[in-house]
Amino acid sequence: MINIQDEISRHLKDFIDFNFKKQMSLVGIESIRIINDRVEKGVDVDGAKFKEYSPKYKKTRRKKGLGTKPNLQVTGEMMNSLDFNVKGGTTIVEFPKRNHKKSKTSIREIAEVNDETREFLDHNEREEAFIWNKHIIKPFSELLK
């Protein structure tokens, strides 16, 4: 015999115990991982290769012993500082409000300039669906079983 009241009570307790903040934090971690993986491959949000460096800048990079494949990793500080905040039901992926150690320029400003040339600080629909399903839909659906 199924006692509807007991079943509803059990599900309500599971819903109350569901930790949305934790899941939204996992969304932030996954978002940063995806962005970093893409940037490391030199690929933008739409899956296209990053725009090539100018011949002059390539020459400068070669002289410094740096690679010429665009991947936004001169010092690594910008990408390593990418972080997230959870505010209510929203996860915000952003750069900190501080200056780059070497250039003393705002990390956010550096990221904005890079994003104008090589769009990296976003997700495409496939990535969003993956993140949403993995960290919100699937865990929440488990409660309904």
PEPEMO-V768045 format. One line per field, one symbol per residue. psi: psi as a letter, one per 20 degrees, with the letter a starting at -180 (. if undefined). burial: b if it has 16 or more other ideal C-beta (glycine too) atoms within 10 Angstrom, else e. Layout:
BEGIN
psi: ???
burial: ???
END
This chain:
BEGIN
psi: ppoggggggghgggghipnhgghhhhggggggggggggghikqahjjqqqpqqqhghggggghikqrjppjklgiigghiiprqqpockppoprqrmrqpggijqphgggggghhhhnohmaqrhgggggggggifgghhhhhi.
burial: eeeeeeeeeeeeeeeeeeeeeebbbbbbebbeebbbebbeebbbbeeeebeebeeeebeebeeeeeeeebbbbeeeebbebbebebeeeebebebeeeebeeeeeebbebbeebeeebebbebeeebeeebeeebbeebeeeeee
END
